[in-house]
């Protein structure tokens, strides 16, 4: 089972790198902000991992996963907000 998990992780890492490296720079920000917003699913999984209480190690790893997933989700929303503000019409009157 451990060999399968390591193999899956390596393949997912390679595939993710190949997919992201092929995205044109113009589409990179919208794609990444959407992906980060969707990664809230990772946050739910991290909360479940932290809450199992199977061992202290799983609780601490789950806690770190919750922290990093929260940073990822909040960062995704910040990037999306900044991107949308770039396209907003200015209401400043001269």
Secondary structure, DSSP 8 states (H G I E B T S, - for coil): -HHHHHHHHHHHHHHHHHHHHTS-HHHHHHHHHHHHHHTHHHHHHHHHHHHS-S-HHHHHHHHHHHHHHHHHHHHHHHHHHHHHHHTS------
